[in-house]
Amino acid sequence: MTTIPPRFLGNSFSLFGFASCPYDIFIDDEVKSRDTPTLGLLYKSGTLEQTRHNVTLVAHSNSSNSTQFSFDRAEISRSGG
């Protein structure tokens, strides 16, 4: 389990990278996405409340021994005051 970034202030969040295994994305301890292996955009939130949020990623091993997960970048948007 990984928390990235530890906390952020904003109203949207996108995560880019590579996953060869299934993974879950949690925002503020609520599961928001259960995805399968992918490359590029791993997750994009809808509009969130303009406040501090926690994002947690849980990567699950698959049946092969070559489970890989890497982050390219996270984009956080903040609008308003």
URURLIN-V251664 format. One record per residue. N is the residue number from 1. RES is the residue in one small letter. PSI is psi in whole degrees, 0 to 359 (none if undefined). NEAR is the number of other ideal C-beta (glycine too) atoms within 10 Angstrom. D_LAST is the distance of its C-alpha to the last C-alpha in whole Angstrom. Layout:
BEGIN
[[N/RES/PSI/NEAR/D_LAST] [N/RES/PSI/NEAR/D_LAST]]
END
This chain:
BEGIN
[[1/m/136/8/32] [2/t/138/11/29] [3/t/122/11/26] [4/i/138/13/24] [5/p/168/11/21] [6/p/314/7/22] [7/r/148/9/18] [8/f/154/18/15] [9/l/118/10/11] [10/g/181/17/10] [11/n/11/17/11] [12/s/156/16/15] [13/f/132/22/17] [14/s/143/14/21] [15/l/130/21/24] [16/f/146/16/27] [17/g/211/19/30] [18/f/136/14/34] [19/a/127/22/35] [20/s/13/16/39] [21/c/161/17/38] [22/p/153/16/37] [23/y/157/22/33] [24/d/143/16/31] [25/i/129/20/27] [26/f/137/16/25] [27/i/123/18/22] [28/d/45/13/21] [29/d/13/7/25] [30/e/130/8/25] [31/v/128/11/27] [32/k/338/16/26] [33/s/136/15/28] [34/r/104/11/32] [35/d/165/13/33] [36/t/171/9/36] [37/p/142/15/37] [38/t/168/14/35] [39/l/136/12/34] [40/g/239/8/31] [41/l/112/12/28] [42/l/327/23/28] [43/y/142/20/25] [44/k/123/13/22] [45/s/162/19/20] [46/g/195/9/19] [47/t/129/9/15] [48/l/162/17/14] [49/e/140/9/12] [50/q/86/14/9] [51/t/183/10/11] [52/r/139/10/13] [53/h/155/19/16] [54/n/137/14/20] [55/v/129/22/22] [56/t/136/17/26] [57/l/133/20/28] [58/v/112/13/32] [59/a/135/16/34] [60/h/136/12/38] [61/s/150/10/41] [62/n/186/15/43] [63/s/341/6/47] [64/s/165/9/47] [65/n/7/6/47] [66/s/39/7/45] [67/t/124/15/42] [68/q/145/13/39] [69/f/128/17/35] [70/s/149/11/33] [71/f/137/14/29] [72/d/308/12/29] [73/r/161/8/25] [74/a/138/16/22] [75/e/128/12/19] [76/i/128/16/15] [77/s/145/13/12] [78/r/124/11/9] [79/s/158/9/7] [80/g/192/5/4] [81/g/none/4/0]]
END
